[in-house]
Amino acid sequence: MSTYDDDDNIEFDFFDEPETAEATQRRRLPRLDRSGGRGDGGDRPPRPPMRAPTGLVPLARLVGLIAIAIVVVVALVFWIGSCQGKSKQGDYKSYAQKVRAIATSDKQVGKDFADKLVSSRKLSELVASLQSFAQQEQQAYTQAQQIRPPGPLRAAHLNLIDAIELRAKGLTALGDALARAGAAKNQTGTATQLTSQAMLLTASDVVWEQLYRVPATQRMQEEGVTGVVIPSSQFVENPDLVGARSFLLVMQRLGGASTGGTPSGKHGDGLISVKVNPQGDTLSTTSATTIKVSTDLSFVVTVEDSGDFQEVNVPVTLTIDVGGTPIKRQEKIPLIQPTEQKTVTFSGFQLPASAFGNKATIKVEVAPVAGEINTSNNSATYTAFFTLS
């Protein structure tokens, strides 16, 4: 018995370790102090709503601010690009306007040059005019040098300056050659010199078009510039005007009237024919012509230089008489060479009601030129009947 008693008193210390916190929590019963709790048989109270972790709200705000900043930056970039594009367009437009002013002035000088070359009756008068034209081109040359082109057009702009310089030099050389001719009286030799010097004028047109306008236009296309036109400039409208034959005729005219007075030699123009379009009939002085009236009705008058000299600004007049106030039109032939035929066209007629069904008279007159003696072929009268087409 004592033995068993001793056994009963054996203590196993390793089983007497204190309870862990986990075990204590599992064994702890919930306190149901509130009425309606589980202890009273009630339902579990509702759980409060889930809240997002407090760290996500600032992150979302940061992402939103970054997105807004990106939109603002992109919009700013596009706005700056748009402003730069408008500024670029304005630079090219302003440049083209400055060049256009020079081109317009040059065109007028070229027209005045042609008029004086074919109309001057005095050598001194033509020399003075050429010197004046050369001074105007020298001023245009200075203006072109003062223009500041956009960067991509600088190389082409130098060719524009060269073209104007050629015009100034050509006009100066023509004036000098004519001034020396006053003493030499060598018409053929002077005409040859004038033809050589005039090549500078025709060369200026080639340089302006092929070495300036075309390359400048292509360069603007490469730069994406639209709506801007580089102006052209044709100084010599009629190349025959500065040919050897034309200059020889100029010298003959100046030699026949170097001190003024009536031109010597044979001068004159003659009326060749009058054609009605679009029907294609030619008016006759011996029989009446029925003319079908339409919106594109026109009369084409052919004139021939019947003299030995070139003539300039020859007036041609067409008059339609159908009763009441006659319809009168006038056109001019700028330049016509010996034996050459030129045409002038009259159109845009508003015929009155009285013109239909009644006989009409059509008269065409070519004004006599200076020194013209025979004027019998300068005019003709035709009979016609107008009808609706």
Secondary structure, DSSP 8 states (H G I E B T S, - for coil): -HHHHHHHT---GGG-----HHHHHHH------STTSGGGT------------TTHHHHHHHHHHHHHHHHHHHHHHHHHHHHHHHHHHHHHHHHHHHHHHHHHHHHHHHHHHHHHHHH---HHHHHHHHHHHHHHHHHHHHHHHH----GGGHHHHHHHHHHHHHHHHHHHHHHHHHHHHHHH--HHHHHHHHHHHHHHHHHHHHIIIIIIIHHHHHHHHHTT--S-------S-S-GGGGSHHHHHHHHHHHHHSTTSSS--S-B-EEEEEEEEETTTEE--SSS-EEEEE-TT-EEEEEEEE-SSS-EEEEEEEEEEESSSS-EEEEEEEEEE-TT-EEEEEEE-----GGGBSSEEEEEEEE---TTB---TTSEEEEEEEEEE-
